[in-house]
Each structure stands twice: as C-alpha cells, then as structure tokens.
Amino acid sequence: MKGKVGTSTSIYHTRLPHQWKLERMFPEELSEKARLRLKWMTHFKQKGNANLTCRHFDISRSKFYCWLDRFCTYGLGGLEDRSRAPKNKRRSNAPWQVVDLVVRTRREHPPGANAR
C-alpha cells in the first residue's frame, strides 16, 4: 500500500485524508489560529461527532459548523481569518475646492493662536 493515493496515513484513521501533504505544503504559512482549527477538523474526522469535538475544544457548535463549512468550501485557506475591514468605505462628498479652502483657512488661522 505504500505510495498509493487515497490511502489513510495511519492504522486507526485518525488523520484527514492527505493531511501529511497539506502539512508539508503549508507548514509555516498557516497561522496559529488556523492550525488550531485544523486540529478541530482532525478531531472531528477521528471521532465523527461534532458534539464531542466542541466539548473537547470548548467551542460552540455554531462556531464549529461555520469553520467546517469554510474548510469544506475553501480548504486550508478557509481556516485563516478574513479581513474585518469594510468592503465599501465611505468617501467624502465635498468638492475639492471646498476641501482646499478649509485646508488654507486652517493653515492661516491655526487653532489656539488667538487664545490668551
């Protein structure tokens, strides 16, 4: 069975299929949080029970299923945190002439210059 694709990597089937390939491909690229989430997935694959996995790692089932869905959809990259920055950032509605006038006025009359 040595070298066969699709075979388990241990006698007791405690690892994800091809997990050794994944670990070799991205050992330093995965963050600590992503590695922890990969342990969740490995434990789930080993036990076959989400409830036991959630109790073992002290996480909620909704959180686990959210990460499981992302892992199934996007693979290892789905275990990484996404950006929390807003997708649409607010832009100024003021015309550039008004902005220029405000900047000039503030330079000519800095705050605190008239305070005595």
N, C-alpha and C positions, 0 to 999 in steps of 0.2 A: 504494500500500500504506500510505500514511500514515494513521495513526489507526485501523487495523484491530486488532481484539482478537485475540490469539493469534499474532501475527507475531513473529519474532525481532527483537531490538533491535540486532543488528549483522550485518554481512555474513557473518562467519565463525562465527556461532552460538556465541560464547564466553561468553555470559551465560545465567543461568537465565531461563526464561520470566517475563516481567513483573517482573524484578529491579529495574528502574528505579522501578516503582510501590512495591515493598517498601522501597527505599532512601528514597523520598520520604516514605512513611508513617511510618517509624520511624528517622529518621537519628540523633537524639540519644538515643533510648530504648534502643538496643542497646549493651550493654557492649562493651569492647574484646575480651574473650574470645569473645563471640557474633559479633562482626564477623570475627574470625579464623576461626571455624568456618564462617561464611558463605563466606569465601574458599575453604575446603576444598571446600564443596559446589559452588561455581562452577568450581573447577579440575576437580573430578570430572565435572561436566556437560560441560566443554570437552573433556577428554581421553577420557572414557568408560572410564577404567581406574582402579580403586581402588588397585591396587598402585603405579602411578606417582604418584598423589596422596599416598599415605602416604610414599613415599620422598622426594617433593619437600618435604613439610612435616615430615618426620622424626617421624611418629607411627605407632603400631601399627595394624594392620588392624582388630583387635577394637575399639579405641577409635573408629576412623573409622566402622565399621559401627554402633556404638552411637549415635553422633551422627547418622548418616544415617537410622537408623530413627526417632529422635526428631524429626528435621527433616521426614521424610515424614508422620509421625503428627500432629505439633502445629504444623508450620510454623515461622515465625521464633521464636515463643515457646519452642519446643523447644530452641533453641540456647543459651538462657540457663541458667546454673547454677541448680539447685534447692537448696532449703534442706537443710542436713545435720542439722537438729535432729531428735531422735527424735519419732516420731509419737505414741507413748504415753510420757508421763513418769510416773515413779514418784511415788506420793502417800504421805503419812505414814499409818501405821496407828494411831498413838497417838490416844486420845480427847483432846478439847480440854481436859478437866480435868487430865490428866497434863501436857500442854504448859504450861498455865497455872501449875501447881505448880512445874515446872522453871524457868520464867522468874522466878517470885517468889523461889525459893531462890537463884538466881544473882544477883539484884539485892541480896538481903540479905547474901549471902556471896560477894563478888566474888573471883575467883582472884588470888592474890598478896597478899591483905590480911593473911593470917596468917604469911606468910614473913618471917623476920628474919635 
